[in-house]
Amino acid sequence: MPHYRVRVHKVGLMGFFTQSDHYDDFAIQSPDSLEVFAKRLAREGFLEEQSGRWVMPGAIMWVEPRGE
């Protein structure tokens, strides 16, 4: 099953003032092709399981394959 790395923009408390960008990377496994998987994330977002937060589609910066 393909593995993907999804980069998500993380807004920090001082990020607005410092103009610094922070990102979190998530490893997600999906049977879908990169195109299908990325389109679904862009439409729906995904659940960040560790914190229980929902990542909104607008926060997703990019998706790349990580291998099988």
N, C-alpha and C positions, 0 to 999 in steps of 0.2 A: 504494500500500500504506500503511495507517495507521501512524503513528508514535506511540509512547507514552512518557511519562516515568514511571519507576518510582522511588519514593523508598524508600531502604533505611536502617534504623537501624544506625548504626555505633557499636559499643561501644569506647570508648577505654580506655586503661590506667587513667587517673585518673577516668573517668566515674562509676564506682561511688561514689567519695568526694565528687566535686564535684557530683554529680547533674546534670551537664550532658549534654544530648543532642546528638549529632552525626549528620548524615545525608549520604548520597551519593545523587546523582540519576543515573539511567542512561537513555539514549535507546535504545529498543528498537523495532524494526520487526517487525510481525506482520500477516499477512493476516486474523487473527481480529478479531471485534468486541470492543469494550471488555469486555463481560461475559464472553465466552468466554476472552479473553486473561487477565483478572484471575483467573478461576476456575482456569485452568491454572497460573498462577504461585502461587496460594494452595495448590495441591495439590503442585506439584513444585519450586518455586523456579527459579533459573536460574544459568547459568555466567557469572561475571564474567570476560570474556575477557582483559582486560589483566593480571590477576593470576593467573588460572587457578583462582580460588576459586569454590566453589559457594555461592550465596546461598540460605540456608534460608528457607522460606515464612514462618516466624514473624518474620523480620527486615523483611519488606516492609510499609511503612507505608501507602502508597497508590499507585494507578495512575491516570494521567490522559491523555487524548488530547492530542497535540501538533499535529494536523493531518495532512494527506495528504503 
